[in-house]
Amino acid sequence: MTVDAQTWLLRYSEILGVDPPSKTEIEALLALAGVAAHASERTAAPVSCWVAARAEKSADEALVAAEALASTLE
């Protein structure tokens, strides 16, 4: 059975014992993944989101850092 992203994130968040991401956080995380995927190999996208979480950075902070890094690689 396949569920939509919102349902997946809600249930996954419940299992992990955290609040699900807000719409704004989702947008920032998707933007972060996009920056990582376009500035490097696509596999860097999901792992970059994991690194940001591990560093305890907000989605917005992580996006700013990714954009800064990408600008140095152009």
C-alpha positions in Angstrom: 0.0 0.0 0.0 1.3 3.4 -0.9 0.4 6.5 1.0 0.9 10.2 0.3 3.9 12.1 1.6 1.9 13.9 4.3 0.6 10.7 5.7 4.0 9.1 5.6 5.6 12.0 7.4 2.9 12.1 10.0 3.2 8.4 10.8 7.0 8.4 10.6 7.2 11.3 13.0 4.9 9.6 15.4 7.0 6.5 15.4 10.2 8.5 16.0 8.5 10.5 18.7 8.8 14.0 17.1 6.5 16.6 15.7 6.0 16.3 11.9 7.7 19.0 9.8 5.7 22.1 9.1 4.9 23.1 5.5 7.7 25.7 5.7 10.2 23.2 7.0 9.2 20.7 4.2 9.7 23.5 1.6 13.2 24.3 3.0 14.2 20.7 3.2 13.1 20.1 -0.4 15.0 23.2 -1.5 18.1 21.9 0.5 17.8 18.5 -1.3 17.5 20.3 -4.6 20.6 22.4 -4.0 22.6 19.3 -2.9 21.4 17.3 -5.9 22.2 20.0 -8.4 25.6 21.0 -6.9 26.8 17.4 -6.6 25.7 13.8 -7.2 21.9 13.3 -6.6 22.6 10.9 -3.7 23.9 13.8 -1.7 20.4 15.2 -1.4 18.9 12.9 1.2 22.2 12.5 3.0 22.6 16.3 3.3 19.2 16.4 5.0 20.4 13.7 7.4 23.6 15.7 8.1 21.6 18.8 8.8 19.4 16.9 11.3 22.5 15.4 12.9 24.0 18.8 13.3 20.7 20.0 14.9 20.2 22.7 12.3 16.8 24.0 11.3 15.7 23.4 7.8 16.3 27.1 7.0 19.8 27.1 8.5 20.6 24.0 6.6 19.4 25.5 3.3 21.5 28.7 3.8 24.6 26.6 4.5 23.9 24.4 1.4 23.4 27.5 -0.8 26.6 29.0 0.5 28.6 25.8 -0.2 27.0 25.5 -3.7 28.0 29.1 -4.6 31.6 28.3 -3.9 31.5 25.3 -6.3 30.2 27.2 -9.3 
